[in-house]
Amino acid sequence: MPTTSAGMTHFTLPDFVERCPLPLYINPHYKPTSLVSEKWLDSYGVHPNEAHRDSFRACNFGLLTAMCYSQADADRFRILCDFINCLFAFDDLTDEGGLRMDTNGTSKASTIVMKVLKDPHASATTFKVGKVIQDFWRRAVELGCSEGTKHRFIEATRLYLESVTRQVQSRTDTTTLDVAHFIKERRDTGAVRMCFAMGEYGVGLDLPDHVFQHPVLRAMEDCANDVVALSNDVYSYNVEQAQGDRCNFIETLMQHKNFTLQQAMDYAGDFICWRMKGFDEKRQELPSWGPQVDAELEKYIRVMCDWMIGGFCWSLESKRYFGEDVEKVKATLRVALLPQEKPRGETVVDGL
């Protein structure tokens, strides 16, 4: 734990839910579909043991999917549930599991993932998480996906995998980024670009590329990305500091601004809310592309809004970050610092 936290036993989270003006929606297909998706993931033997499976399920990723993809119909919501399960299964390998300090293994896993995305019918891999990604993506494409959405999702995945590999490398050489560079890198390590692209998929968008390339929409995406990824660092900080993980916005603020832990939390809260305000300001600057395109674009904007408020609310409902204390944390926003421990979820990664 950094010296700027010495002597501290608790800290208080920013109240993002109270400060966020966006409404929360929940997809009506949530409960039955999320259970089917969990069983689908289990069928691939991704979890090394029952304890890992139970811990993964306690995260309630189906609820996250329902909060962040509220507009999707039943068929596409199932695909989105599978996507979120795939994403966190891969993310856990690099954050807590067998790839956490393995740059070479992460690079090999990334190559497999990119191969199955570019060719969903490629020869089968023995990398289990690669198999589930291949299965999810093959069915997503078969259900119907515009060429633009496919391109953006695959490109976002490439950026995510490259940045995660750099993050794994940084754990082995103990390098740290300054605040500005950390924020820029977090836009890819957080996988939010992938999640936004799958939001396009969820509502079946096929907008012209020039709309997605417009600088105002790009700025809105960066604002929303920062809100989602950096607020996740706020909520996940306690678990990550207990495992000695330094790749976190709060840790970066403490190191480079000489903040105490509570000062870093307060600063992060204000910064993230400032980025929410920036999203709304940029939204007012969007040009019109005509009634039909504008109506479709509103669906994509809703995806970004859902991810912001959905991420806040899910983090205070799921047991992923606060375990059995989640209800108390939700009510008080006060968190007891966890003691240092060995990294959790270490597994042998087959097929690499």
C-alpha positions as CSV (number, residue, x, y, z in Angstrom):
1,M,0.0,0.0,0.0
2,P,1.4,3.5,-0.8
3,T,2.8,5.5,2.0
4,T,0.2,8.2,1.4
5,S,-2.3,5.7,2.8
6,A,-0.3,4.9,5.9
7,G,-2.5,4.9,9.0
8,M,-5.7,5.0,7.1
9,T,-8.3,2.2,7.8
10,H,-11.2,3.5,5.8
11,F,-12.0,5.8,2.8
12,T,-15.2,7.3,1.4
13,L,-16.2,6.8,-2.2
14,P,-17.5,9.6,-4.4
15,D,-21.3,9.6,-4.7
16,F,-21.5,9.1,-8.5
17,V,-25.1,7.9,-8.5
18,E,-26.3,11.1,-6.7
19,R,-24.2,13.3,-9.0
20,C,-25.2,11.6,-12.3
21,P,-28.2,13.2,-14.0
22,L,-28.8,10.1,-16.2
23,P,-31.8,7.8,-15.8
24,L,-31.1,4.1,-15.2
25,Y,-32.9,1.5,-17.4
26,I,-32.8,-2.3,-17.1
27,N,-33.3,-4.6,-20.0
28,P,-36.5,-6.7,-19.5
29,H,-34.7,-9.8,-20.7
30,Y,-32.2,-9.7,-17.9
31,K,-32.9,-12.6,-15.5
32,P,-33.8,-15.6,-17.8
33,T,-31.1,-14.7,-20.3
34,S,-28.2,-14.1,-17.9
35,L,-28.7,-17.5,-16.4
36,V,-28.5,-19.2,-19.8
37,S,-25.4,-17.2,-20.6
38,E,-23.7,-18.3,-17.3
39,K,-24.4,-21.9,-18.1
40,W,-23.0,-21.4,-21.6
41,L,-19.8,-20.1,-20.2
42,D,-19.6,-22.9,-17.7
43,S,-19.9,-25.5,-20.5
44,Y,-16.5,-24.5,-21.8
45,G,-14.7,-25.3,-18.5
46,V,-13.4,-21.7,-18.2
47,H,-13.6,-21.8,-14.4
48,P,-10.7,-23.8,-12.8
49,N,-12.8,-24.8,-9.8
50,E,-16.2,-24.3,-8.1
51,A,-15.0,-21.5,-5.9
52,H,-13.9,-19.5,-8.9
53,R,-17.2,-20.2,-10.6
54,D,-19.2,-19.1,-7.6
55,S,-17.1,-15.9,-7.2
56,F,-17.6,-15.1,-10.9
57,R,-21.3,-15.6,-10.7
58,A,-21.5,-13.4,-7.6
59,C,-20.4,-10.5,-9.8
60,N,-23.7,-10.7,-11.5
61,F,-22.5,-9.7,-14.9
62,G,-25.9,-10.3,-16.3
63,L,-27.1,-7.2,-14.3
64,L,-24.3,-5.1,-15.7
65,T,-25.3,-6.2,-19.2
66,A,-29.0,-5.3,-18.5
67,M,-28.1,-1.9,-17.2
68,C,-25.7,-1.0,-20.0
69,Y,-27.6,-2.5,-22.9
70,S,-31.1,-1.7,-22.0
71,Q,-32.4,-1.3,-25.6
72,A,-31.4,-4.7,-27.0
73,D,-34.0,-7.2,-28.0
74,A,-34.0,-10.8,-26.6
75,D,-31.7,-12.3,-29.2
76,R,-29.1,-9.6,-29.2
77,F,-29.3,-9.3,-25.4
78,R,-28.2,-13.0,-25.2
79,I,-25.2,-12.2,-27.4
80,L,-24.4,-9.2,-25.3
81,C,-24.5,-11.3,-22.1
82,D,-22.1,-13.8,-23.7
83,F,-19.8,-10.9,-24.7
84,I,-19.7,-9.5,-21.2
85,N,-19.0,-12.9,-19.7
86,C,-16.2,-13.5,-22.3
87,L,-14.7,-10.1,-21.6
88,F,-14.5,-10.5,-17.9
89,A,-13.2,-14.1,-18.2
90,F,-10.3,-12.8,-20.3
91,D,-9.9,-9.7,-18.1
92,D,-9.6,-11.8,-15.0
93,L,-6.8,-13.9,-16.5
94,T,-4.7,-10.7,-17.1
95,D,-5.7,-8.9,-13.9
96,E,-5.8,-11.7,-11.3
97,G,-5.0,-15.0,-13.0
98,G,-2.3,-16.9,-14.8
99,L,-1.5,-14.1,-17.3
100,R,-1.1,-11.4,-14.7
101,M,2.7,-11.3,-14.9
102,D,3.1,-13.2,-18.1
103,T,3.7,-10.9,-21.0
104,N,4.5,-13.7,-23.5
105,G,1.3,-15.6,-22.5
106,T,-0.8,-12.5,-22.8
107,S,0.6,-11.8,-26.3
108,K,-0.1,-15.4,-27.4
109,A,-3.7,-15.2,-26.0
110,S,-4.2,-11.9,-27.8
111,T,-3.1,-13.4,-31.1
112,I,-5.6,-16.2,-30.7
113,V,-8.4,-13.7,-29.9
114,M,-7.7,-11.6,-32.9
115,K,-7.5,-14.7,-35.2
116,V,-11.0,-15.9,-34.1
117,L,-12.5,-12.4,-34.5
118,K,-11.2,-12.0,-38.0
119,D,-12.2,-15.6,-38.9
120,P,-14.9,-16.9,-36.5
121,H,-14.8,-20.3,-38.4
122,A,-11.0,-20.7,-38.0
123,S,-9.7,-24.0,-36.8
124,A,-10.5,-24.5,-33.1
125,T,-8.1,-23.3,-30.4
126,T,-7.4,-25.1,-27.2
127,F,-7.3,-21.8,-25.3
128,K,-10.6,-22.0,-23.4
129,V,-11.4,-18.3,-23.3
130,G,-10.5,-18.1,-26.9
131,K,-13.1,-20.8,-27.6
132,V,-15.9,-18.9,-25.9
133,I,-14.9,-15.7,-27.7
134,Q,-15.0,-17.6,-31.0
135,D,-18.4,-19.0,-30.2
136,F,-19.9,-15.7,-29.1
137,W,-18.6,-13.8,-32.1
138,R,-19.6,-16.4,-34.7
139,R,-23.2,-16.3,-33.5
140,A,-23.1,-12.5,-33.3
141,V,-22.1,-12.2,-36.9
142,E,-24.6,-14.8,-38.0
143,L,-27.4,-12.9,-36.3
144,G,-26.5,-9.8,-38.2
145,C,-23.8,-7.2,-37.8
146,S,-23.0,-4.3,-40.1
147,E,-19.5,-4.1,-41.6
148,G,-18.9,-0.8,-39.8
149,T,-19.7,-2.3,-36.4
150,K,-17.6,-5.3,-37.1
151,H,-14.6,-3.1,-38.1
152,R,-15.0,-0.9,-35.0
153,F,-15.3,-3.9,-32.6
154,I,-12.3,-5.7,-34.0
155,E,-10.2,-2.5,-34.0
156,A,-11.3,-1.7,-30.4
157,T,-10.4,-5.3,-29.4
158,R,-6.9,-4.9,-31.0
159,L,-6.3,-1.7,-29.1
160,Y,-7.5,-3.3,-25.9
161,L,-5.3,-6.4,-26.3
162,E,-2.2,-4.3,-27.1
163,S,-2.8,-2.0,-24.1
164,V,-3.4,-5.0,-21.7
165,T,-0.1,-6.6,-22.9
166,R,1.6,-3.3,-22.1
167,Q,-0.1,-3.3,-18.7
168,V,1.1,-6.8,-17.9
169,Q,4.6,-5.7,-18.9
170,S,4.4,-2.7,-16.6
171,R,3.8,-5.0,-13.7
172,T,7.0,-6.9,-14.3
173,D,9.2,-3.8,-14.7
174,T,7.3,-1.6,-12.2
175,T,7.0,1.4,-14.6
176,T,4.2,3.8,-14.0
177,L,2.5,6.4,-16.3
178,D,1.9,10.0,-15.3
179,V,-1.7,11.1,-14.9
180,A,-2.3,12.3,-18.5
181,H,-0.8,9.3,-20.1
182,F,-2.6,6.9,-17.7
183,I,-6.0,8.4,-18.6
184,K,-5.2,8.0,-22.3
185,E,-4.0,4.4,-21.9
186,R,-7.0,3.6,-19.7
187,R,-9.3,4.3,-22.6
188,D,-8.1,1.1,-24.1
189,T,-7.2,-1.1,-21.1
190,G,-10.8,-0.5,-19.8
191,A,-12.3,-2.2,-22.9
192,V,-14.9,0.5,-23.1
193,R,-14.4,1.1,-26.8
194,M,-15.3,-2.6,-27.3
195,C,-18.4,-2.2,-25.1
196,F,-19.6,0.8,-27.1
197,A,-19.1,-1.1,-30.4
198,M,-21.2,-4.0,-29.0
199,G,-23.8,-1.4,-28.0
200,E,-24.0,-0.5,-31.7
201,Y,-24.6,-4.2,-32.3
202,G,-27.2,-4.4,-29.6
203,V,-29.5,-1.9,-31.4
204,G,-28.6,-3.1,-34.9
205,L,-27.0,0.2,-36.1
206,D,-25.6,0.7,-39.5
207,L,-24.7,4.4,-39.5
208,P,-22.3,5.9,-42.1
209,D,-18.7,5.9,-41.1
210,H,-18.4,9.7,-41.4
211,V,-20.8,10.0,-38.5
212,F,-18.7,7.9,-36.2
213,Q,-15.6,9.8,-37.4
214,H,-17.0,13.2,-36.5
215,P,-14.8,15.0,-34.0
216,V,-17.7,15.9,-31.7
217,L,-18.9,12.3,-31.4
218,R,-15.3,11.2,-30.9
219,A,-15.0,13.7,-28.0
220,M,-18.2,12.4,-26.5
221,E,-16.9,8.9,-26.7
222,D,-13.7,9.9,-24.9
223,C,-15.7,11.6,-22.2
224,A,-18.0,8.6,-21.6
225,N,-15.0,6.3,-21.8
226,D,-13.2,8.2,-19.1
227,V,-16.3,8.2,-16.9
228,V,-16.8,4.4,-17.2
229,A,-13.1,3.3,-17.0
230,L,-11.9,5.7,-14.3
231,S,-15.0,5.2,-12.1
232,N,-14.3,1.5,-12.3
233,D,-10.8,2.3,-10.9
234,V,-12.5,4.1,-8.0
235,Y,-14.8,1.1,-7.2
236,S,-12.1,-1.6,-7.7
237,Y,-9.3,0.3,-5.9
238,N,-9.7,-1.6,-2.6
239,V,-9.4,-5.1,-4.2
240,E,-6.5,-4.0,-6.4
241,Q,-4.5,-2.3,-3.7
242,A,-4.8,-5.5,-1.6
243,Q,-3.2,-7.4,-4.4
244,G,-0.5,-4.8,-4.9
245,D,-1.8,-3.8,-8.3
246,R,-0.5,-0.3,-9.2
247,C,-2.4,0.0,-12.6
248,N,-5.2,2.1,-11.2
249,F,-6.3,5.8,-11.5
250,I,-6.3,6.3,-7.7
251,E,-2.8,4.8,-7.3
252,T,-1.6,7.0,-10.2
253,L,-3.0,10.2,-8.5
254,M,-1.4,9.3,-5.2
255,Q,2.0,8.7,-6.8
256,H,2.1,11.7,-9.1
257,K,0.1,14.3,-7.2
258,N,1.3,13.3,-3.8
259,F,-2.3,12.9,-2.6
260,T,-3.5,10.9,0.4
261,L,-5.9,8.2,-0.5
262,Q,-9.0,10.3,0.4
263,Q,-7.7,13.3,-1.5
264,A,-7.2,11.0,-4.6
265,M,-10.8,9.7,-4.2
266,D,-12.2,13.2,-3.9
267,Y,-10.1,14.4,-6.9
268,A,-11.2,11.4,-9.0
269,G,-14.8,12.1,-8.1
270,D,-14.6,15.7,-9.3
271,F,-12.7,14.8,-12.4
272,I,-15.1,12.1,-13.5
273,C,-18.1,14.3,-12.9
274,W,-16.4,17.0,-14.9
275,R,-16.0,14.5,-17.8
276,M,-19.8,13.7,-17.5
277,K,-20.5,17.4,-17.9
278,G,-18.1,17.5,-20.9
279,F,-20.2,14.7,-22.5
280,D,-23.3,16.7,-22.2
281,E,-21.7,19.9,-23.4
282,K,-20.4,18.1,-26.5
283,R,-23.8,16.6,-27.1
284,Q,-25.2,20.1,-27.6
285,E,-22.6,20.6,-30.4
286,L,-23.5,17.6,-32.5
287,P,-24.6,18.6,-36.0
288,S,-27.7,17.1,-37.7
289,W,-27.4,14.4,-40.4
290,G,-31.1,14.4,-41.1
291,P,-34.1,12.9,-39.1
292,Q,-33.3,9.2,-39.9
293,V,-29.6,9.3,-39.0
294,D,-30.2,11.5,-36.0
295,A,-32.8,9.1,-34.6
296,E,-30.4,6.2,-35.0
297,L,-27.5,8.1,-33.5
298,E,-29.6,8.8,-30.4
299,K,-29.7,5.0,-29.8
300,Y,-25.9,5.0,-29.8
301,I,-25.8,8.0,-27.5
302,R,-28.2,6.1,-25.2
303,V,-25.7,3.2,-25.1
304,M,-22.9,5.6,-23.8
305,C,-25.3,7.1,-21.2
306,D,-26.4,3.6,-20.1
307,W,-22.8,2.6,-19.6
308,M,-22.1,5.6,-17.4
309,I,-25.0,5.3,-15.0
310,G,-25.1,1.5,-15.4
311,G,-21.5,1.2,-14.3
312,F,-22.1,3.3,-11.2
313,C,-25.2,1.3,-10.2
314,W,-23.9,-2.1,-10.9
315,S,-20.7,-1.5,-8.9
316,L,-22.8,-0.9,-5.8
317,E,-25.0,-3.9,-6.4
318,S,-22.5,-6.6,-7.4
319,K,-20.2,-8.4,-5.0
320,R,-17.2,-8.0,-7.3
321,Y,-15.6,-5.1,-5.5
322,F,-17.1,-5.1,-2.0
323,G,-18.1,-8.7,-1.4
324,E,-20.6,-9.3,1.4
325,D,-20.2,-5.6,2.5
326,V,-21.7,-4.3,-0.7
327,E,-25.1,-3.3,0.8
328,K,-23.3,-1.4,3.6
329,V,-21.0,0.3,1.2
330,K,-23.9,1.3,-1.0
331,A,-25.7,2.9,2.0
332,T,-22.7,4.7,3.5
333,L,-20.1,4.9,0.7
334,R,-17.5,4.1,3.4
335,V,-15.0,1.3,2.7
336,A,-12.7,-0.5,5.0
337,L,-9.2,-1.0,3.5
338,L,-8.4,-4.6,2.9
339,P,-5.1,-6.1,4.1
340,Q,-2.4,-7.0,1.6
341,E,-2.8,-10.5,0.1
342,K,-1.5,-12.7,-2.6
343,P,-3.0,-12.1,-6.1
344,R,-6.3,-13.9,-6.3
345,G,-7.6,-16.3,-8.9
346,E,-4.2,-17.6,-10.1
347,T,-4.7,-20.3,-12.7
348,V,-2.8,-22.3,-15.2
349,V,-3.8,-21.1,-18.6
350,D,-4.1,-24.1,-21.0
351,G,-3.7,-23.8,-24.7
352,L,-1.0,-21.1,-24.9
